[in-house]
């Protein structure tokens, strides 16, 4: 790879993050500055690598590009400034992830997963554990994190509180003196192969199912931690998902986050915050597909005129553009509310993700239709957007899980503005 001065992208004059509300026409200055910075990196550094990242072996990981992004601050966006971070909230995170995902959603998810791994530390309000771990992400070399909750057998029973006691085969934790001993396995953990730390959810011994869910921060080089094979995914190939096995892993009690049994509350809070960011990734995928379709329809000539001049094509492009704009407005509002409400709202974040997940698939599918055979061929890039559009509907809540969250909010008088 050609050498690059990564500091050329860094703008030390970035406005300090504030909670200024976005309007229908402008973002707050801090979010707009970040968006422009990340857009330049995505278009000039990430785009030339997209095909290589997508076709690489499933276990390959581009530390060089990750290091460049780290030097822009993408591994420490949400960390408070007094701990070496940039102090951005969900709004800044969301616009940055859209810019990355419009080029490569898998690369965006590397940093989304790191921030999700940091989320329990931030949500806990535990100054001691924050001071011990969060500054590590602000060093010269990139440090990545993961959030380990997904399991092979427990599935959605870990996500739905009323189903927690029915969870099967959950990773376990038992107290031994000033340590907890963790045993079990986590599946499909994004960054699991390359992360330095994981926020790991385990059920306390003596509690049924996952009703005693508790969160621990665990260095992934600790004795007893084994990283499994990398999943060979159809999309999002720049980020690595793997199994994490815990065999008698001894975790200091001071590494517990949120108290015994507090994992369920941390999980709910982090999901409600993360869904705005995932909606931004899905919107980015849709935007990337739309941009590709727009360029193609301006170039392709059929019946003596450009494809975009045909009425049927124009209708398709207009509807695709409307869907992307609507998804962006929904995730921006959800992200702003996640920054300004405690706890983060359920309704707005869940509906933003539910809508963005669907329109990403619809826009990429229409883009493939407009490009015809070329849309189906890897050389042109549209089929990649369709593969990645199918991915975001799985993590941080499938449509079915989101439907339960949304309808629960609908029938709760004090949650949601509708």
Secondary structure, 3 states (H helix, E strand, C coil): CCCCCHHHCCCCCCCCCCCCCCCCCCCCHHHHHHHHHHHHHHHHHHHHHHHHHHHCCCCCCCHHHHHHHHHHCCCCCCCCHHHCCCCCCHHHHHHHHHHHHCCCHHHHHHHHHHHHHHHHHHHHCCHHHHHHHHHHHHCCCCCCEEEECCCCCCHHHHCCHHHHHHCCCCCEEEEECCEEEEEEEEEEEECCCCCCEEEEEEEECCCCCCCCEEEEEEECCCCCEEEEEECCCCCCCCCCEEEEEEEEEEEEHHHEECCCCCHHHHHHHHHHHHHHHHHHHHHHHHHHHHHHHHHHHHHCEECCEEHHHCHHHHHHHHHHHHHHHHHHHHHHHHHHHHHHCCCCCCHHHHHHHHHHHHHHHHHHHHHHHHHCHHHHCHHHCHHHHHHHHCCCCCCCCCHHHHHHHHHHHHCCCCCCCC
